[in-house]
Amino acid sequence: MNEQDMSRALLEQHFDIAFAAPDGIKKLRELILTLAMQGKLVPQDPNDQPASELLKDIEAEKRKLVKAGKIREQKPLPDIKPEDVPYELPVGWEWVRLGQVSDYNGRKNSTSGEIAVDTWLLDLEDIEKDTSRIIYRAKYSERLSTSTKSTFQKGDVLYGKLRPYLNKVVVADADGVCTTEIIPIVPLSAIDSQFLRGLLKRPTFLTHVDSLMYGVKMPRLGTDDAVKSIHPLPPLAEQKRIVAKIDQLMARCDELEKLRAERESKQSVLLNAVMSLM
């Protein structure tokens, strides 16, 4: 049995027990992301362009963007040493720092007078903890705040840097503005937006962030720590296969959550009926 088959068997086992355990579905979601970001969720294809080639393309892309004034020139990032990496990657993957594959906080800020009233305004409270679902979409006219906002564009990864343990990471499906506690991360061409979202939501990164947060009342992740954070990068084609598999498995988790909610609702109705007879 190869590694992917073993991982599939492990997942099926956890799907069987997740429904019964109080935090089983949450743990199942974490396992899916862990296996995905270790290259154990889908098979590798030797015909994929390796990530090492993607990194060469990124450097050329960055030079063009800097020359065109579209991104700022970045300070050199430290090399990744063998002792910095937690495990061995599959063939064709590379360890990278976040700043290598994206422009962190890479959009301009806007003041209140520059924002149209029908612009989507995203606050941290609009994002559900852990699942990162958008639970409310407000227009700027609903929250006429005078504070400076960060702009973002469709496809940007929006990372909640305030209380990052709440695990709020969204891929924007439209342009808009957000509180400056949400950081727009602009992916470069070598990384899929949804894959980058998965990297930022994986359990090992959350644990890493917990060790770096500063501020007692309003803990947050600093820009330098975020840019230097280390992540696994597979070939672009494999990234897309991984995202498709994650979506499929997360949909199954959603179904389990719905079934559990229905069961708990029926149990509550039954209990209330019994109590009314007492």
C-alpha positions in Angstrom: 0.0 0.0 0.0 1.5 3.4 -1.1 1.4 6.6 1.0 -1.7 8.0 -0.7 -3.6 4.7 -0.2 -2.6 4.8 3.5 -3.8 8.4 3.8 -7.1 7.6 2.1 -7.7 4.7 4.5 -6.8 6.9 7.5 -9.3 9.5 6.2 -12.1 7.0 5.7 -11.5 5.7 9.3 -11.8 9.3 10.6 -15.0 9.9 8.6 -16.5 6.9 10.3 -15.7 8.2 13.8 -16.0 12.0 13.3 -19.8 12.0 13.5 -19.7 10.6 17.1 -16.9 12.6 18.6 -17.8 16.1 19.9 -14.9 17.7 18.0 -14.6 14.9 15.5 -15.5 16.9 12.4 -13.1 19.8 13.3 -10.3 17.3 13.8 -11.2 15.7 10.5 -10.9 19.0 8.7 -7.5 19.5 10.3 -6.4 16.0 9.2 -7.4 16.8 5.6 -5.3 19.9 5.4 -2.4 18.2 7.1 -2.3 15.4 4.6 -2.8 17.7 1.7 0.1 20.0 2.6 2.4 17.0 3.1 1.7 15.7 -0.4 -0.3 12.7 0.9 -3.7 13.5 -0.4 -3.3 13.1 -4.2 -0.6 11.3 -6.2 2.3 13.1 -7.7 2.7 13.3 -11.5 6.4 13.3 -12.7 5.2 15.2 -15.8 4.3 18.3 -13.7 6.6 21.3 -13.9 8.6 21.1 -10.6 8.3 23.8 -8.1 12.0 24.7 -8.5 11.1 25.9 -12.0 8.1 27.8 -10.7 10.4 29.7 -8.4 12.6 30.8 -11.3 9.5 32.1 -13.1 8.5 34.0 -9.9 11.8 35.8 -9.7 11.4 36.9 -13.3 7.8 38.0 -12.6 8.8 40.0 -9.5 11.4 41.9 -11.5 8.9 42.9 -14.1 6.3 43.9 -11.4 8.8 46.0 -9.5 10.0 47.7 -12.7 6.4 48.5 -13.6 5.8 49.9 -10.1 3.1 47.3 -9.3 4.8 45.8 -6.3 7.4 47.1 -3.9 11.0 45.8 -4.0 11.4 43.3 -1.3 14.2 42.9 1.2 16.2 39.7 0.6 14.7 36.8 2.6 16.9 34.5 4.6 17.8 31.1 3.1 15.9 28.1 4.3 18.2 25.8 6.2 17.8 22.1 6.7 17.0 22.6 10.4 14.2 25.0 9.5 12.0 22.4 7.8 9.8 20.0 9.7 9.6 17.1 7.2 10.8 15.8 3.9 8.8 16.9 0.9 7.7 14.8 -2.1 9.8 15.0 -5.3 9.0 18.2 -7.2 8.1 20.2 -4.2 10.1 23.0 -2.6 10.1 24.8 0.8 9.5 28.5 0.3 9.0 31.6 2.4 5.6 33.3 2.1 7.3 36.5 0.7 8.8 34.4 -2.1 5.4 33.5 -3.6 3.2 36.4 -2.7 3.1 40.1 -2.1 2.0 40.4 1.6 -0.2 43.4 2.2 0.2 44.1 -1.4 -2.7 46.5 -2.0 -3.0 50.2 -1.4 -5.1 51.7 1.4 -8.1 53.9 0.9 -9.6 56.7 3.0 -13.3 57.1 3.5 -13.7 59.7 0.8 -12.2 57.3 -1.8 -14.6 54.4 -1.2 -17.9 54.1 -3.2 -21.0 53.5 -1.0 -21.8 50.2 -2.7 -18.3 48.7 -2.2 -18.1 45.4 -0.3 -16.7 46.1 3.1 -15.3 43.0 4.9 -14.8 43.0 8.7 -13.3 40.2 10.8 -16.7 39.7 12.4 -18.1 38.8 8.9 -15.9 35.7 8.7 -16.8 32.5 10.6 -14.2 31.1 13.0 -12.3 28.1 11.7 -14.5 27.4 8.6 -13.7 30.9 7.2 -17.2 31.1 5.7 -18.4 34.6 4.8 -21.5 34.9 7.1 -22.4 38.5 6.2 -21.6 40.8 3.2 -21.9 44.5 4.1 -21.7 47.4 1.8 -19.7 50.4 2.8 -22.9 52.5 3.1 -23.9 50.2 6.0 -20.7 51.0 8.0 -19.7 54.5 7.2 -16.4 54.2 9.0 -13.9 57.0 8.8 -10.9 54.7 9.4 -8.5 53.8 6.6 -9.3 50.5 4.8 -7.2 48.1 2.9 -8.3 47.4 -0.7 -8.4 43.9 -2.2 -9.1 42.4 -5.5 -10.8 39.2 -6.6 -8.4 36.3 -6.1 -6.5 37.9 -3.2 -6.1 35.8 0.0 -7.5 37.8 2.9 -5.7 36.8 6.2 -7.0 37.8 9.6 -3.8 38.9 11.4 -5.7 39.9 14.6 -6.3 36.9 16.9 -5.0 34.6 14.1 -5.9 31.6 16.2 -9.5 32.3 15.1 -8.3 30.9 11.7 -10.0 33.4 9.4 -8.6 33.1 5.9 -10.7 33.9 2.8 -10.1 34.0 -1.0 -11.9 37.1 -2.2 -14.5 36.3 -4.8 -15.0 40.0 -5.7 -13.1 43.3 -5.2 -13.7 45.3 -2.0 -12.2 46.9 1.1 -11.5 45.5 4.5 -10.3 46.5 8.0 -6.6 46.8 8.2 -6.6 43.9 10.6 -7.3 41.8 7.5 -4.2 41.5 5.3 -4.6 41.2 1.5 -2.0 38.7 0.2 -1.5 38.9 -3.5 -0.5 35.5 -4.9 2.1 35.4 -7.6 1.6 33.3 -10.7 3.3 30.2 -9.2 0.7 29.7 -6.4 -3.0 29.0 -6.6 -5.1 31.3 -4.3 -7.1 28.4 -2.8 -3.9 26.4 -2.2 -2.3 29.4 -0.4 -5.5 29.6 1.7 -5.0 26.0 2.7 -1.3 26.6 3.6 -2.4 29.5 6.0 -5.1 27.3 7.6 -3.1 24.2 8.1 -2.7 23.1 11.8 1.1 23.4 11.8 1.0 27.0 10.6 -1.6 27.9 13.2 0.7 26.4 15.9 3.7 28.3 14.5 1.7 31.6 14.5 0.6 31.0 18.2 4.3 31.1 19.1 4.9 34.4 17.3 1.8 36.5 18.3 2.5 39.7 20.1 0.1 41.9 22.1 -1.9 40.7 25.2 -5.3 42.2 24.6 -5.1 42.3 20.8 -2.7 39.5 19.8 -1.6 39.6 16.2 1.0 38.3 13.7 3.7 40.7 12.7 4.4 41.4 9.1 8.0 40.3 9.2 7.1 37.0 10.8 4.4 36.4 8.2 6.6 37.2 5.2 9.4 34.9 6.5 7.1 32.0 7.4 8.0 28.7 5.7 5.6 26.7 3.5 5.6 23.7 1.2 5.2 24.5 -2.5 4.1 21.7 -4.9 4.0 22.0 -8.7 1.2 24.3 -9.9 -0.8 21.5 -11.5 -0.6 19.4 -8.3 -1.8 22.4 -6.3 -5.0 22.5 -8.4 -5.5 18.7 -7.9 -5.0 19.2 -4.1 -7.5 22.0 -4.0 -10.1 20.0 -5.9 -9.6 17.1 -3.4 -9.8 19.3 -0.4 -13.1 20.8 -1.7 -14.5 17.4 -2.2 -13.6 16.2 1.3 -14.6 19.4 3.0 -18.0 19.0 1.3 -18.4 15.7 3.0 -17.5 17.3 6.3 -20.2 19.9 5.6 -22.7 17.0 5.1 -21.7 15.4 8.4 -22.2 18.7 10.2 -25.6 19.1 8.7 -26.6 15.5 9.7 -25.3 16.1 13.3 -27.3 19.4 13.5 -30.4 17.6 12.4 -29.9 14.8 14.9 -29.3 17.3 17.8 -32.4 19.2 16.8 -34.5 16.1 16.9 -33.0 15.1 20.3 -33.8 18.6 21.6 -37.4 18.4 20.5 -37.8 14.9 22.0 -36.3 16.1 25.3 -38.6 19.1 25.4 -41.6 16.9 24.8 -40.5 14.6 27.6 -39.9 17.5 30.0 -43.4 18.9 29.3 -44.9 15.7 30.5 -43.2 15.9 33.9 
